[in-house]
Amino acid sequence: MGSVDAKDCKEEPTMAVCGHGEEDATPAAEEQRTDLSLSEVGLIEGGRLEVAWEVECTDGTSETVWWGGCVQRAACGTLEVQYDPDHGFEEETRKVAFCSRSELRDLVLDESLPWRLPGAGDDEEDSEDEATEATADTKKRAREELVLEPGTLVKARLDGSGRSFSASIEQVNEDGTLDLACDGSLVQGVPADLVEAVALESNVADALDRGGEGDHINGTNAFFDAFTAALTSGPTFQRLSAHQKAVASEKVRALRPFFEEELTKIRAERGEGATVTDADIQAMLPRVMARSKED
């Protein structure tokens, strides 16, 4: 992600989810925290790391940046990160505590921030690209192995527009044509060359087989409502204050363009009117979050 010009940004970077306010931690929260040592998170004194900060600009926009620095120990024994002069800011040292191998707490803001080893993001992007290619190959082979028979999920070109619609095979006729169930209607005598079998991941197929209320999500608005619920129902979100939840919810709403891209991909793979399951939403969450950080 590109650097942010100092003249366009405020002097204080702020966390992506929790906003900017400093809030005193409650005694109960302090008792629940268990800070980890450098060795437990795979670091040494003087070791380098990158921390994700959201830099808020004067025009109201914000940008997430991975700010590099090195970890050191203060005279009092507290751990500190000495941040590099970068992203339009001067060198700065801030006291921290490590919560896990991917999360630390800024002790001044009392807020949690993601962190990683330098270059870890590049490896993740390469792995994600490889995984995407492997998934595409697997789906292609699965489609080739599928047989057009009653019950098979397909996408079919039904109206001459070139668009494909989600359907399932009701019957294979003696002349080779197919009778399809599509959007509650029976479409008879569809030529087989207008029909393509749809390969699903096993967890998505299981979700479709389960049926029942809550598993099937139809329509863009309903899909995004379920998507938002999946992001805001976790324990981390529930621990936020009311203000922090409001800030986080607004950021979730900003993810809508990325979720719409994912929905477009599903329509292309399965046809228009395809049912999106809870399993689909869980699978796309990591991709949507990665895309939002890129932009």
Phi, psi and chi 1 to 4 in degrees:
 res  aa     phi    psi   chi1   chi2   chi3   chi4
   1 MET       -  140.0 -175.6  173.8  -63.8      -
   2 GLY   -69.6  158.7      -      -      -      -
   3 SER   -75.7  162.5   62.1      -      -      -
   4 VAL  -109.5  129.1 -178.5      -      -      -
   5 ASP   -66.0  134.4 -162.7  -41.1      -      -
   6 ALA   -61.4  -34.8      -      -      -      -
   7 LYS   -68.4  -17.3   69.1 -179.4 -175.1  -53.9
   8 ASP   -95.2   -7.0  -66.7  -30.8      -      -
   9 CYS  -124.3  157.8  -62.1      -      -      -
  10 LYS   -72.8  163.8  -63.0 -179.0  179.0  178.8
  11 GLU   -72.9  -18.7  -64.3  -93.6  -26.8      -
  12 GLU  -116.4  112.8 -179.5   72.1   19.9      -
  13 PRO   -69.3  151.6   25.3  -31.0      -      -
  14 THR  -128.2  155.9   60.2      -      -      -
  15 MET   -71.7  146.8 -174.2 -166.0  171.3      -
  16 ALA   -62.5  -39.7      -      -      -      -
  17 VAL  -100.4  -41.7  172.2      -      -      -
  18 CYS   -88.4   -1.2  -66.1      -      -      -
  19 GLY    80.8 -157.6      -      -      -      -
  20 HIS  -112.1  -15.9  -14.0 -173.9      -      -
  21 GLY   -70.3  143.1      -      -      -      -
  22 GLU   -88.1  125.9  -66.4 -175.3   21.5      -
  23 GLU  -125.1  133.6  -60.6 -176.1    7.0      -
  24 ASP   -69.3  134.2  -65.0  -26.9      -      -
  25 ALA   -72.8  144.5      -      -      -      -
  26 THR   -78.3  154.3   62.5      -      -      -
  27 PRO   -55.6  -37.9  -25.3   34.4      -      -
  28 ALA   -63.1  -40.5      -      -      -      -
  29 ALA   -65.9  -38.4      -      -      -      -
  30 GLU   -63.2  -37.3  -69.9  -69.3  -12.9      -
  31 GLU   -67.5  -29.6  -69.3  175.2    3.2      -
  32 GLN   -80.9  -17.2  -65.7  173.0    0.6      -
  33 ARG   -78.3  140.8  -70.1  172.6  177.8  159.9
  34 THR  -129.3  103.7  -57.9      -      -      -
  35 ASP   -78.0  140.3  -62.7  -23.9      -      -
  36 LEU   -99.7  152.8  -56.7 -179.9      -      -
  37 SER   -79.9  167.2   65.1      -      -      -
  38 LEU   -60.7  -41.6  -70.5  179.7      -      -
  39 SER   -63.9  -32.5   60.8      -      -      -
  40 GLU   -70.8  -22.5  -71.3  175.5  -47.3      -
  41 VAL  -107.8    8.4  -63.5      -      -      -
  42 GLY    80.9   26.6      -      -      -      -
  43 LEU  -120.9  164.1  -73.0  169.4      -      -
  44 ILE  -130.8  162.5   60.0  172.8      -      -
  45 GLU   -60.9  131.6  -71.8 -169.8   42.0      -
  46 GLY    89.8   -7.9      -      -      -      -
  47 GLY   -70.8  151.2      -      -      -      -
  48 ARG   -95.5  152.6  -69.5 -166.0   59.7   78.3
  49 LEU  -153.3  172.2   75.5  167.3      -      -
  50 GLU  -129.0  136.6  -64.2  175.1  -14.7      -
  51 VAL  -120.6  135.6 -178.0      -      -      -
  52 ALA   -83.8  118.5      -      -      -      -
  53 TRP  -120.5  146.6  -75.6   88.3      -      -
  54 GLU  -101.2  118.2 -178.7  165.5  -56.8      -
  55 VAL   -95.3  121.8  178.9      -      -      -
  56 GLU   -94.9  127.2 -175.5  173.2  -36.1      -
  57 CYS   -96.4  161.1  -58.1      -      -      -
  58 THR   -68.4  -18.8   54.4      -      -      -
  59 ASP   -84.2    6.2   62.7   -0.6      -      -
  60 GLY    93.6  -10.0      -      -      -      -
  61 THR   -87.5  169.4   62.8      -      -      -
  62 SER  -143.2  160.0   59.3      -      -      -
  63 GLU  -143.9  132.6 -178.6  175.8    3.5      -
  64 THR   -86.7  127.8  -58.7      -      -      -
  65 VAL  -127.0  146.0  -62.5      -      -      -
  66 TRP   -93.4  108.2  -74.0   95.2      -      -
  67 TRP   -96.3  120.0 -164.3   -8.7      -      -
  68 GLY   -83.0  155.4      -      -      -      -
  69 GLY  -176.0 -174.9      -      -      -      -
  70 CYS  -125.9  151.0   61.4      -      -      -
  71 VAL   -95.4  139.2   63.4      -      -      -
  72 GLN  -145.1  168.7   57.4 -167.9   22.6      -
  73 ARG  -112.7  127.9 -168.8  176.0  -61.9  -82.6
  74 ALA   -73.8  167.2      -      -      -      -
  75 ALA   -59.5  -32.0      -      -      -      -
  76 CYS   -79.0   -5.0   63.1      -      -      -
  77 GLY    99.6  -11.0      -      -      -      -
  78 THR   -72.3  143.3  -56.9      -      -      -
  79 LEU   -79.7  145.7  -66.8  174.8      -      -
  80 GLU  -135.1  152.8  -60.9  175.9  -28.8      -
  81 VAL  -112.3  122.4  172.1      -      -      -
  82 GLN   -94.8  105.0 -177.7  175.3  -31.6      -
  83 TYR   -78.9  143.6  -71.5  101.1      -      -
  84 ASP   -68.8  153.3  -57.4  -28.0      -      -
  85 PRO   -70.9  106.5   22.5  -30.2      -      -
  86 ASP  -160.3  167.3 -159.0   -4.4      -      -
  87 HIS    56.3   29.6  -53.4  -60.4      -      -
  88 GLY    83.9    8.7      -      -      -      -
  89 PHE  -117.8  153.8  -64.5   92.8      -      -
  90 GLU   -79.5  169.0  -61.9  179.5   -4.7      -
  91 GLU   -58.4  139.8 -179.5  179.5  -86.4      -
  92 GLU  -145.8  142.9 -178.1  176.7   -4.4      -
  93 THR  -116.3  131.2  -59.9      -      -      -
  94 ARG  -134.3  139.0  -59.6 -179.3   71.6   91.0
  95 LYS   -73.4  138.8  -69.1 -178.8  170.7   57.5
  96 VAL  -140.4  166.3  -59.5      -      -      -
  97 ALA  -138.7  140.7      -      -      -      -
  98 PHE   -92.7  126.8  -72.6   88.2      -      -
  99 CYS   -94.7  -31.1  -50.2      -      -      -
 100 SER  -162.3 -174.8   70.1      -      -      -
 101 ARG   -76.6    1.5  -73.6  177.8  174.5  -95.5
 102 SER  -137.2    3.0   60.0      -      -      -
 103 GLU  -143.2  135.3 -178.3 -179.2  -21.6      -
 104 LEU  -129.1  166.2   60.8   76.1      -      -
 105 ARG  -117.6  124.6 -168.5  171.2   75.0 -104.5
 106 ASP   -77.0  117.3 -177.1  -72.5      -      -
 107 LEU   -74.2  -19.1  -62.5 -176.4      -      -
 108 VAL   -76.8  -48.3  176.4      -      -      -
 109 LEU   -82.4  -17.5  -64.1  176.8      -      -
 110 ASP    53.5   48.9 -167.7   31.6      -      -
 111 GLU  -132.8  148.4  -67.3 -178.3   -7.3      -
 112 SER   -87.6  140.3  -64.6      -      -      -
 113 LEU  -131.9  141.5  -57.0  170.8      -      -
 114 PRO   -69.2  145.2  -17.4   31.0      -      -
 115 TRP  -139.5  162.1   73.6  -85.4      -      -
 116 ARG  -154.6  165.3   67.9 -173.5 -174.5 -172.8
 117 LEU   -76.0  149.4  -64.5  174.9      -      -
 118 PRO   -56.2  134.6  -25.7   35.2      -      -
 119 GLY    84.9   -7.4      -      -      -      -
 120 ALA   -63.0  -33.7      -      -      -      -
 121 GLY   -64.4  -37.3      -      -      -      -
 122 ASP   -64.0  -42.2  -63.1  -25.3      -      -
 123 ASP   -62.6  -40.4  -66.1  -21.4      -      -
 124 GLU   -64.6  -39.8  -69.9  172.1    1.2      -
 125 GLU   -65.9  -41.5  -70.2  173.3    4.6      -
 126 ASP   -62.5  -43.3  -68.3  -18.5      -      -
 127 SER   -64.3  -38.3  -62.4      -      -      -
 128 GLU   -65.7  -41.1 -176.4  175.6  -17.8      -
 129 ASP   -62.9  -43.6  -69.6  -19.5      -      -
 130 GLU   -63.3  -40.9  -67.6  172.4    1.2      -
 131 ALA   -65.4  -38.8      -      -      -      -
 132 THR   -63.5  -43.9  -60.7      -      -      -
 133 GLU   -63.8  -42.3  -68.0  176.5    4.3      -
 134 ALA   -63.3  -40.0      -      -      -      -
 135 THR   -63.9  -41.8  -60.7      -      -      -
 136 ALA   -62.6  -41.9      -      -      -      -
 137 ASP   -64.6  -41.2  -70.2  -18.6      -      -
 138 THR   -63.1  -42.8  -60.8      -      -      -
 139 LYS   -65.0  -38.9  -72.7 -177.4  177.3  178.9
 140 LYS   -63.1  -45.3 -178.1  178.6  179.0 -179.0
 141 ARG   -63.9  -38.9  -71.8 -165.3  -61.5  -89.4
 142 ALA   -64.8  -40.1      -      -      -      -
 143 ARG   -62.9  -40.2  -75.9 -164.0  -60.1  -90.5
 144 GLU   -66.1  -28.4  -67.6  171.2  -11.7      -
 145 GLU   -86.0  -17.0  -65.5  171.0   -1.1      -
 146 LEU   -70.3  144.8  -74.1  172.4      -      -
 147 VAL  -105.7  135.6  178.0      -      -      -
 148 LEU   -77.1   99.4  -64.6  179.4      -      -
 149 GLU  -143.7  165.3   59.7 -174.8    9.4      -
 150 PRO   -53.1  132.4  -29.6   37.2      -      -
 151 GLY    97.3  -14.9      -      -      -      -
 152 THR   -70.4  132.4  -59.8      -      -      -
 153 LEU   -77.9  131.2 -176.8   66.5      -      -
 154 VAL  -138.0  169.2  -62.2      -      -      -
 155 LYS  -122.7  140.2   58.4 -179.1  179.7  179.5
 156 ALA  -138.4  143.2      -      -      -      -
 157 ARG   -90.4  108.4  -60.2 -171.9  -60.7  -83.1
 158 LEU  -111.5  -19.5  -59.6  175.4      -      -
 159 ASP  -124.7   11.1   62.1   -0.1      -      -
 160 GLY    80.1   -1.7      -      -      -      -
 161 SER   -83.6  -12.0   66.6      -      -      -
 162 GLY    91.0  -11.8      -      -      -      -
 163 ARG   -77.9  149.2  -63.8 -179.1  -59.9  168.4
 164 SER  -105.4  140.9  -67.5      -      -      -
 165 PHE  -118.9  143.8  -64.0   87.4      -      -
 166 SER   -71.0  135.4  178.5      -      -      -
 167 ALA  -156.3  174.5      -      -      -      -
 168 SER  -135.1  151.2   61.9      -      -      -
 169 ILE   -79.4  126.3  -62.5  176.3      -      -
 170 GLU   -93.7  -38.6  -73.5  -70.9  -52.2      -
 171 GLN  -157.2  143.6  178.8  174.0  -53.2      -
 172 VAL  -102.7  119.5  178.8      -      -      -
 173 ASN   -85.6  161.2  -59.1  -47.2      -      -
 174 GLU   -62.6  -28.8  -68.7 -176.6    1.8      -
 175 ASP   -84.3    4.9   61.3    0.5      -      -
 176 GLY    91.9   -9.4      -      -      -      -
 177 THR   -78.0  169.4   61.6      -      -      -
 178 LEU  -126.1  142.5  -54.1  167.9      -      -
 179 ASP   -98.9  125.7  -67.1  -12.4      -      -
 180 LEU  -118.0  142.8  -54.6  178.5      -      -
 181 ALA   -93.9  119.1      -      -      -      -
 182 CYS  -139.6  117.2  178.9      -      -      -
 183 ASP    53.2   42.8 -165.3   23.7      -      -
 184 GLY    83.4   -0.3      -      -      -      -
 185 SER  -117.6  157.9  -60.2      -      -      -
 186 LEU  -102.3  120.5 -179.2   64.4      -      -
 187 VAL  -107.5  117.5 -176.4      -      -      -
 188 GLN  -101.5  149.5  -63.2  177.4  -53.3      -
 189 GLY    67.7   37.5      -      -      -      -
 190 VAL   -81.4  124.6  179.8      -      -      -
 191 PRO   -58.0  140.1  -25.0   35.2      -      -
 192 ALA   -63.0  -27.4      -      -      -      -
 193 ASP   -75.0   -5.0   59.5   -3.2      -      -
 194 LEU   -98.9    4.7  -61.4 -178.6      -      -
 195 VAL  -121.4  136.1  178.3      -      -      -
 196 GLU  -131.3  130.1 -179.3 -178.7  -10.6      -
 197 ALA   -66.5  147.5      -      -      -      -
 198 VAL  -109.8  125.9  172.5      -      -      -
 199 ALA   -94.4  132.6      -      -      -      -
 200 LEU  -118.8  148.1  -60.5  173.4      -      -
 201 GLU   -63.7  152.8  -69.2   83.6   -4.5      -
 202 SER   -61.1  -37.0   58.7      -      -      -
 203 ASN   -70.8  -32.1   59.7  -25.2      -      -
 204 VAL   -70.4  -43.6  174.7      -      -      -
 205 ALA   -60.4  -40.4      -      -      -      -
 206 ASP   -63.1  -41.1  -69.9  -17.1      -      -
 207 ALA   -63.1  -39.8      -      -      -      -
 208 LEU   -66.8  -38.8  -72.7  171.3      -      -
 209 ASP   -67.2  -34.5  -70.9  -19.3      -      -
 210 ARG   -63.6  -42.6  -75.5 -161.3  -51.0  -90.9
 211 GLY    63.0 -159.1      -      -      -      -
 212 GLY    88.4  157.2      -      -      -      -
 213 GLU   -65.1  136.8 -174.5  176.4   -5.4      -
 214 GLY    98.2  -21.0      -      -      -      -
 215 ASP   -86.9  -32.8  -74.7  -29.6      -      -
 216 HIS  -101.6  130.7  -67.5 -159.7      -      -
 217 ILE  -124.3  116.0  -57.2  158.9      -      -
 218 ASN  -118.7  138.5  -64.2  -74.2      -      -
 219 GLY    92.6  147.4      -      -      -      -
 220 THR   -62.5  -46.7  -60.5      -      -      -
 221 ASN   -65.5  -43.5  -69.6  -28.0      -      -
 222 ALA   -64.0  -38.1      -      -      -      -
 223 PHE   -62.1  -47.4  179.0   90.8      -      -
 224 PHE   -67.4  -34.4 -171.3   65.3      -      -
 225 ASP   -60.4  -43.5  -71.6  -16.3      -      -
 226 ALA   -68.1  -37.7      -      -      -      -
 227 PHE   -61.3  -46.8 -177.8   86.7      -      -
 228 THR   -62.0  -41.7  -57.6      -      -      -
 229 ALA   -61.5  -38.7      -      -      -      -
 230 ALA   -64.5  -35.2      -      -      -      -
 231 LEU   -77.1  -31.1  -79.9  175.8      -      -
 232 THR  -103.8    8.0   58.1      -      -      -
 233 SER   -99.2   -3.2   60.5      -      -      -
 234 GLY   -76.0  164.8      -      -      -      -
 235 PRO   -64.4  -33.0   20.8  -32.3      -      -
 236 THR   -62.4  -45.3  -60.2      -      -      -
 237 PHE   -64.2  -40.2 -176.8   86.6      -      -
 238 GLN   -66.0  -23.3  -62.5  -55.5  -40.5      -
 239 ARG   -80.4  -10.9  -73.0 -163.2  -64.6  -92.1
 240 LEU   -72.7  156.0  -60.5  178.8      -      -
 241 SER   -72.3  170.7   67.6      -      -      -
 242 ALA   -59.9  -42.2      -      -      -      -
 243 HIS   -64.4  -44.2  170.8   70.6      -      -
 244 GLN   -64.9  -37.0  -68.8  169.6  -21.6      -
 245 LYS   -63.9  -39.4  -74.2 -179.2  179.1  178.3
 246 ALA   -63.9  -42.5      -      -      -      -
 247 VAL   -64.4  -44.7  172.4      -      -      -
 248 ALA   -64.2  -41.0      -      -      -      -
 249 SER   -62.3  -38.3  -64.3      -      -      -
 250 GLU   -64.1  -38.7 -178.9   61.8   31.2      -
 251 LYS   -68.7  -34.0  -67.2 -176.2 -179.2  -64.9
 252 VAL   -64.4  -41.1  169.3      -      -      -
 253 ARG   -62.7  -29.5  -75.4 -168.5  -73.5  -87.7
 254 ALA   -70.3  -11.9      -      -      -      -
 255 LEU   -80.7   -5.6  -63.4  175.5      -      -
 256 ARG   -54.1  -43.5 -177.2  162.8 -176.0  141.3
 257 PRO   -58.4  -34.7  -23.9   34.7      -      -
 258 PHE   -73.4  -37.5  -54.0  111.8      -      -
 259 PHE   -66.7  -35.6  116.9   78.7      -      -
 260 GLU   -65.1  -34.8  -72.2  177.2  -21.3      -
 261 GLU   -62.6  -42.5  -71.0 -179.2   12.7      -
 262 GLU   -64.1  -40.1  -68.3  -71.3  -25.1      -
 263 LEU   -64.7  -37.3 -173.3   56.1      -      -
 264 THR   -62.8  -39.7  -62.0      -      -      -
 265 LYS   -63.0  -42.5  -68.5  177.4 -175.8  176.9
 266 ILE   -63.3  -41.7  -70.4  178.0      -      -
 267 ARG   -62.4  -38.7  -73.5  170.8  176.1  157.5
 268 ALA   -66.7  -36.5      -      -      -      -
 269 GLU   -77.6  -37.1  -70.0  179.6   -5.5      -
 270 ARG  -115.5  -10.6  -54.8  180.0 -161.8  169.2
 271 GLY   100.3  155.2      -      -      -      -
 272 GLU   -65.6  142.0  -64.6 -169.0   25.2      -
 273 GLY    86.2    4.0      -      -      -      -
 274 ALA   -64.6  143.1      -      -      -      -
 275 THR   -79.0  133.2  -62.4      -      -      -
 276 VAL  -103.3  129.8  179.5      -      -      -
 277 THR  -102.8  169.4   70.6      -      -      -
 278 ASP   -61.0  -32.5   52.1   -8.6      -      -
 279 ALA   -65.1  -36.4      -      -      -      -
 280 ASP   -61.5  -43.7  -72.5  -53.4      -      -
 281 ILE   -63.0  -45.2  -66.2  176.2      -      -
 282 GLN   -62.7  -33.7  -67.5  -58.4  -37.5      -
 283 ALA   -72.2  -33.4      -      -      -      -
 284 MET   -87.4  -14.5   69.7  177.4   63.1      -
 285 LEU   -53.0  -50.6  -80.6  175.1      -      -
 286 PRO   -60.8  -36.7  -22.1   33.9      -      -
 287 ARG   -68.1  -42.1  -63.1 -167.2  -64.9  -89.8
 288 VAL   -63.9  -43.2  167.5      -      -      -
 289 MET   -64.9  -39.1  -61.3  -51.5  -63.9      -
 290 ALA   -64.0  -42.0      -      -      -      -
 291 ARG   -64.9  -38.8  -74.9  -66.9  -48.2  -78.8
 292 SER   -64.8  -33.5   67.9      -      -      -
 293 LYS   -72.0  -34.2  -70.8  179.4 -178.5  178.5
 294 GLU   -63.7  -38.1  -69.6  173.0    3.2      -
 295 ASP   -88.6      -  -71.5   28.1      -      -
